[in-house]
Amino acid sequence: MTDFCLLKKEYVECFEKVFQDQYDIVYRLENVKFFAHLLVTDAISWDILCCLVLTNEDTTSSSRVYMKNLFLESAESIGITQRNNRLTDRTLVEYFDGLFPRNDPKKTRFSRNSFTSIGRGGLTDDLREFITTDSC
């Protein structure tokens, strides 16, 4: 699949659309390894993660499990450091606002707690300051 994405931009667009569609029906599917692979090989853009919103109101237990597995699979494939570098890339961070919300301390805490519960709390270290500052 990676080769198809390298050959034509149309494939990238199709796989990115499929990612969004599959996320919408995540409770019925087990496809996270496929999309983790497409992400870590840069076959599809990391900006596709803009459709993920990690709040209590916007997720179900199935979608949280999907996100958990996506992050675990991607770290397993390229390593935690490289995956974290992608998530802190200045050209991409705007697409991750739904994963790391800073518009409401309650949502920020939910995101931080979610990542911490799967052993990925380090992804949200920068949110600690937002929570502390807003709580004062």
N, C-alpha and C positions, 0 to 999 in steps of 0.2 A: 504494500500500500504506500509505503514511503516513496518508492520510485515513481508511482503515479503522480504523487503530489509534486515531485521534483520536475516531472515532465510538463505538466500543464497547470496553470493557475485555476482552471475550471474545476479540477479535482480537489484542490485546496478548498475552494468555496463550497463544493458539495459536501466534503467531509465536515467542514465547520458547521454547515446547516444541519447535517445529520447529528452532530454532537448536541446542538441545541434541542433538536427534536427528541433525541433519545433521553436527554436529561429531563425533559418534560414528562416522560413516561418511565422514569427510572425504576419505579416500584415493580415493573414487570420484566426488567432486563438485567442481564449480567454481562456488560460490555466494557467495563471500566479499564480492563487491561489493554484493550484495543485503542481506546482514546488516550490512555497514558502513554502508550507507545508512539502514537502520532504526535503528541505534544513534545515528548523528550527528544524525538528525532527532528523536531521542527518541521514536520510535514504539514501540520496545521499551526496556526499562530496561537501564542499564549493569550492573546487578547480575547479569545473565545471564552475565557473564564469570566468575562463580564456578565454572563447570564447566571452566574452562581451568586446567590445572596444568602449569607450565613447568618440568619436571625431565627429566633424561635417562631416568629409569625410566617416567615417565608420558606420554611423547610418542613419536611416530614421526617420521620425516622429513616425511611428509605433513602431520601435524598441526602441526609447526613451521612449515612453509611456509604453511599456512592462517593461523596466528597472525600470521606476518610480514605476509602480505597484508592481513589485517584491520587491523593497526596502520598499515600504509602507506596503505591506502585511506581509513581514517578521518582520518588526518592530511592527506591530499590534499583531502578534502572540507571539513573545518572548520578546518584549520590545526593545526600542531603545538602551539601555545600552548593553544588551546581544548581539543584532545584531551587534552593533559597536565593541564589543569585538571579535566577529568572524572575522570581517573585518580587525582588527588590530592584529590578532593572528600571531605571528612571523613564525609559521609553514605554514601559508597560504598566507601571503602578496604577495608573488611572483606571485600568480595566479590572483591578482587583478590589475596588472600593466596596463591592458587595461582600467580599470575603473578610475584609478588615474594616468594618464600618467605624467611622469617627463622628457620625452625626448624632449619636445618642449613646450615653454611657451604658445604658442597659443592653443595647445591641452590641456594643464593644465588648462588654463582659461576656455575653453569650458566645461571641466569636472566640475570644481568648480562652474561655473555659472549654469550648469544643475542641480547639486545637490542642490544648493541654491534655485533655482526656485521651487523645490518641497518641500522646507522646511527641507532639509537634508544637509545644508551647513556645519554643524558640522563634517560631514564625511571627509571633505576636508580641515580642519584647517591646517593640516601639509603641504598642498600644497602651502599655502600662503607664507611660507618662500622660497620655490623654485621659485615662481613667483617674489618675491621681489629681491632675490639674482640674478636671471637671468636678471632682467630688468636693473640692475645697470651697 
